[in-house]
Amino acid sequence: MAVLRMLTQERLKDIGGILNTGIRMVEEQKNGEFKIKIFNDKPYISEEARKAKEAKEAAL
């Protein structure tokens, strides 16, 4: 978790903890920041992005 916090510079509220020793992947953005792509072997989607996706699907 400390490495993810260091790379992303955020608290990662929606990630409770590391469940296993699976794959974590971050991607460096053009502005030099890092974005989490995979967490605990699954594609990562933030809580905010998940809610936005659900709202968009519900509106259809």
C-alpha positions in Angstrom: 0.0 0.0 0.0 2.8 2.4 0.8 4.2 2.1 -2.7 0.8 2.7 -4.3 0.3 5.8 -2.1 3.7 7.0 -3.0 3.1 6.6 -6.7 -0.5 7.9 -6.9 -0.1 10.6 -4.2 -3.6 9.7 -2.9 -5.0 7.9 0.2 -6.9 5.2 -1.9 -10.0 5.4 0.3 -11.8 2.7 -1.7 -9.0 0.1 -1.2 -9.3 -1.6 2.2 -6.1 -3.5 2.1 -4.0 -5.9 0.1 -5.8 -9.2 0.0 -3.0 -11.3 -1.5 0.4 -11.0 -3.2 -1.2 -10.7 -6.6 -0.3 -8.3 -9.4 -0.5 -4.5 -9.0 0.1 -2.3 -12.0 0.3 1.4 -12.3 0.6 3.5 -15.4 2.5 6.7 -15.6 0.4 9.5 -17.0 1.7 12.3 -19.4 1.7 14.7 -16.4 4.1 12.4 -14.5 1.4 11.1 -12.1 0.6 7.4 -11.8 -2.8 5.8 -12.2 -3.7 2.3 -10.8 -4.6 -0.1 -13.6 -4.6 -3.5 -11.8 -5.1 -4.3 -8.1 -5.2 -7.7 -6.6 -5.1 -9.3 -10.0 -8.3 -7.5 -11.2 -8.7 -4.3 -13.3 -9.0 -1.4 -10.9 -11.9 1.0 -11.0 -12.2 3.7 -8.4 -15.4 4.0 -6.4 -16.2 7.3 -8.1 -15.8 5.8 -11.6 -17.8 2.7 -10.6 -20.7 4.9 -9.4 -20.5 7.0 -12.6 -20.6 3.9 -14.8 -23.6 2.5 -12.9 -25.5 5.9 -13.2 -24.8 6.0 -16.9 -26.0 2.4 -17.4 -29.1 3.1 -15.3 -29.9 6.2 -17.5 -30.0 4.1 -20.7 
